[in-house]
Amino acid sequence: MPSMSDLQDRHTLLESNDDSASVPARTSKRSQNQTHPPDAELFRPTQRPPVSILTVCDDGKRSGETLRLRDNVFQIGRTEGDLCLSHDELISSRHVSITREFVDNQHRLKIADLQSRNGLFFKIVKSRLEDQVEVIIGAGKYRFELPPGVPSQASPPEITSGGTVSLESATDVQAPAWVELLPGGKTSTTLLVEPEYWIGRGKTCRIRRENDAFASRKHALLLRSESGRWSIKNNKSVNGVWLRMPQATLAPGQHCEFRIGEQLFHLKFGA
């Protein structure tokens, strides 16, 4: 049986805003009129692996401190590692590692959770939802739960057209649950009995984050496929959708965004 990590890698599309790629180059009038292509490409290494560029984002910004990673392993934690973030108590002593590997004659970069308490989250475009996976939207954290004994791919429950479930029968409905994880160990549960649910600050959202300044009006969409599988999709929100994953890998030229505690990072494998 494939692990949750394998399933998420196969059915998850990471999202990243690469600011450096979006900045237009300044050109002179002379260069604009030049029609001849460059005589040669700028040199880049072909024998050694590319350098990884890690940006530790400043609060409320997409830019920040830039680090170039040349060692095979780079670790981040609150008190241990190559980068220590002692001011964030949500970060474990040793939280995440960035490891350069050589697999099948190709370099790759692996970002992995070091069994931290609060997990490693990646910014995604869309992803299939597996049982017990956690998602951050705005300032809220959620967990997707399947009923006991029900596989990830299951037929949708038979519910009356209104979608309202009485308190007496709620425990009998074999429907997935979208559970908000609140402070103090409390939870707020929504049974997923309709084919789709919008999450956001707007009044039309079935799962509403009314007073969350970090949530967009229509932030994300929960969607059930014809086969009964659930997925989540970011709706071009300002702050994105973050999925808890044990690890992710990048090929040369790829980049991603991840977060531990309340610290956001941008990572690019090669220029």
N, C-alpha and C positions, 0 to 999 in steps of 0.2 A: 504493500500500500504506500503511495507517495505521501511524503510528509506535508504538513501545512505550508512549510516554506517552499517546497516544490510547486504546490498548487498555486500559491500566491504569485510566485515568479512567472508561472505560465499564464495566469489570467489577470495580471495586474499591469497597468501602464503607468509608469512614473511620470511625474510632471516636474518641470524645472524652468525657471525664468533665468536665462543666461543673459544678464545685462550687457556683458562685453560684446555679445554677438549682435545686439540690437543698436549699438552706437554707430551711426554712419561715419565713415572715414572722411576726413577733410581733404579735399583735393583742390589744387590750383587750377586756374583756367587753362594753363599749358597742359596739365595732365589730363584734363577733361577732353581736350581736343586731340590727344594722342590716341591713335587707333591701333598702333602696333602692340601685340601681346608681349608680356615679359619674355626676355630671352631665356630665363631659367627660373625654376622654383627656388624659393628661399630654403636654405639648408635646414633639415631636421634630422635627428638621429634615426638610424634604421636598424642598429644592432641592440641598443639598450631600450628598456621600457620608457614610455613617456612620463613626464613629471605630472604629478597630481596637484591640483590647485584647490585648496580648501579656504572658503570664506566663512569667517565667524561673524554672522550678521549683527550689526548694531541694533539696539532696541528700536522697533518701529521702522526699520529700513531693510532694503534688500542688499545693501552694500555693507562693508565692514572690514575687519582685519583679514588680510590675505596671507596665507601660509603656503609655501611650496613644499610638498612632501616628496622626499627623495629616498627615504629608507623604505624597506620592505613592509614594516609594520609601524603604524602610528596609533596610539591609544589616547582616548579622552576620558576623563573622569572628574570627580569632585576633588579628590585628594591624591590620586595616583594617575600616572600616564605622562605622555609627552605634552599634553595640554590640560591644565587643571582649572576648573571653573568652580572655585570654592564658595562663591556667593549664591549658588543655586542649590538649595537643599533637596530638590526633586531629582538631582543627578546622583547616581551611585558612585561609590569610591572609584571603581573601575566600571565604566558604563558601555563604551563602544570601541571597537577596533576597526581600523582601515588597513587592509592587508593586500599587498600586490602579489598576484599569483601568476604562474605560467602553466596553462592547461591546454592540451591539444594544440600545441605549437602557437598559442596566442596568449598575450598578456591580458589580464583582467584585474579588476579592483573589487574586492569584497568588503562591504560594510556590514559588520555583525554586532549584534547585541551580546554583551558579556554577562548574561544572566542578571541583568539589572532589575531593580524592583519595579520601576515605572515604565520600562520598555523603550523601544526605538521605533520612531514613527517616520514614514516616508510620505512625501507629498505626491498625490496620485491624480491622474486624469479620470480613471475608472478602475474598478476591480470587482471580481466576483467575491461574494461574502461567504466565508467559511464559519462554522460554528465557533463561538467564543472570541471572534476577532474584535478588536477595539478600534474605534474611529474617533478622531478629534475634528469637530466642526465649530468654528468660532472659539468661544471660551468653554464649550461643552465637550464632554467625553461620553461616548456611547459604546455599548457592547451588543453584538448580534448573537442571539441565542436560538438554537433549534430545540424543539421539544425532544424529550428523551426518546431515543430509539428511532428518530426520524433522520434520514440521510440528508445531505446538503441539497440533493436533487429530489424533490418530493412533489407530489400533486398538491395544488392549492386547496386549502380547506373549504368546505361548503358553508358559506355564510349567506344570510339573507341580504337583500339588495342594499339595505341601509348600512351594513357593515358594523352595526352596534351590537356588542356582546353583553348580555346581562351578567351581573356579578355572580349569580348562581351557576351559570354555564361556562364562565370564563375558563375554569380549570379543565373543562372537557374539550375545549377547542384545540386541535393539534395545529397551531399556527406558530410560525417563528415570532420572536419578540425583539423589539428594538428598545434596549434598556439604557436610560440615561443614568450615569454614575455620578451621584451627588455627594457633596461633602458629608463627612461623618458616617460614611458607609451606607447612606440611604440611596434608594433607586426610584426611578419613575419609568413604568413599563408601558409600551404601546404594542398591542398585538397586531401583526401585519396581516390583515385579512383582506385588504384591497390590493389591486395589482401594482399600484404605485403610490409613493408618498413623497411630497416635497418637504424639505427641511430648510428653514430660514427664518428671517425676521418678519417677512411679509404676512399680511392677514390671511392670505389664501393658503398658506402652508399648513398641512395637516399636523406636522411636527414643528411647532413654532418656537423660535428663540426670540421672544418679543423684546426683551431688554438687553440683548447681547450686541454690544457695539461692534464686535468683531465678526458678526454673522451678516452675510448679504441677504437681501430680501428673498431671493430664491437661490439658496446657497448650493444645495445638492439634491439629487433625486435618487430615491430608493426604488428599484424596479424589479418586478418578478417576470421572468421569462415564461414562455409557454410550457417549458419542461418543469417549471416550479423552482428554478434557481433564482436566488436574489443577488443583485449587484448594486453598487453605488457609483454614481457619476457626478463629478464636479461640474457645476454650472457656471464656469468662468468667474467664480467668486474671487473677491479681493484676497482673502487669506487662505483659500484652498481647502482641500480635504486631505487629512493625514491618517494613514493606515498603519496600525502596529504590525510590524513584520520582524521576524528574528534576524533576517539578513536580506541583502540585495547585492547584485553584481553589476558592474559597468564594464563595457568594452571600450577600447581606445576611442576617444572622441565623444563619448557619452557623458552626460552629467545628470545630477539629481539634487534634490533638496531633502534634508532630513532634520529631525529635531529630537533632542533629549532634554527632559525637564522643560524649561521655557526658553531654551536656547535654540535658535535656528541656524542651519548651516547650508551652504551651497558647495557642492563638490564636483569638480570636473577632472576627468581622466585624460590629460593631455590638452594642449592648446587648440 
